[in-house]
Amino acid sequence: MDAAQAIAAPKPSIDALMALAGPDMAAVDALIREHMDSPVPVIPALADHLIAGSAKRLRPLLTIAAARLAGARDDSCLKLAAAVEFIHTATLLHDDVVDSSQLRRGRVAAHLIWGAPSSVLVGDFLFARAFELMVGAGSMAALEILARASRVISEGEVLQLTRSHDLDLTQEVYIEIIGAKTAELFAAAAEAGAVAAGASPERCRALRRFGQDLGLAFQLVDDALDYSGDAKTLGKNAGDDFREGKVTLPLLYAMARTGAAERDFWQRTVDRREQTEADFDRARELMGQTRALDDTLALAARYADSAKAALADFPSNSWRPALEDLADFSVARKA
């Protein structure tokens, strides 16, 4: 495809997937609202502040789509999808406290309004609600999948915390971190949907692989957007990773390719976090010079292709191309 054809090509979209899953997602939203309720007023208020900001709900959407692709005809996947959203939201509440984030989904971070203790405790409440929904779904296999995912996500977050500002972090460890803290929930969301549909072990593994590779692609793009996006489109401040000293793949590429000439810059800004207002612009300049963002996005595209390949043995019904579009969208998105 030449440049003119690339410009003319339609942009990847999840509109078809959203339309297919529309009735199911409306039911999932109703479950979420029902299970956010509590006689303690701060709980639904704080939870709604974050949950209402999620327009796409990609992870529960993935549970629904995986279940339907695998042949589900009943609604057993709905409670699992709602549980997945609660797990995700709980981790976001905890992460924002750990990272001292200012924005989340275009809104002021909850801990800045209600305080860190309330944010952490409401996150715990949402985890508890997630497990109630899993039990209500009546699938021990799905419960095991999502319980394991909750553990792995926590391990990934702790691993990332212990390796923050580590200029010697390897790409392998970075992939291990994002595989745990991000891709694991994508993988579990898809696998739980397949289990709810009564799919064969082979198809459950295939959908888990789809979710895992989709999640890796998604996080790689997120890490690139932190250097190339802006707060208006991202829903959070651009440069948060850099200011927090998080070592992500774009930073690893840039550090390796600038070498000794910029070693002092990276040690000062990332290791010691002694930053000036101009440092983020300098970091972005170095990203461009070293093609760090381009190569991060190229790796994301390879994971997206691998995700699509995992669907090869599924029937080519309306759900399969919609999920393939989701993989392409995960790389092409701007927020």
Secondary structure, DSSP 8 states (H G I E B T S, - for coil): --HHHHHHS-----HHHHHHTHHHHHHHHHHHHHHH--SSTHHHHHHHHHHTT-SS-HHHHHHHHHHHHTT--SSTHHHHHHHHHHHHHHHHHHHHHHHT-SEETTEE-HHHHH-HHHHHHHHHHHHHHHHHHHHHHT-HHHHHHHHHHHHHHHHHHHHHHHTTT-TT--HHHHHHHHIIIIIHHHHHHHHHHHHHTT--HHHHHHHHHHHHHHHHHHHHHHHHHHHH--HHHHSS-TTHHHHHT---HHHHHHHHHHGGGGHHHHIIIIIS----TTHHHHHHHHHHHHTHHHHHHHHHHHHHHHHHHTTTTS--SSHHHHHHHHHHHHHH---
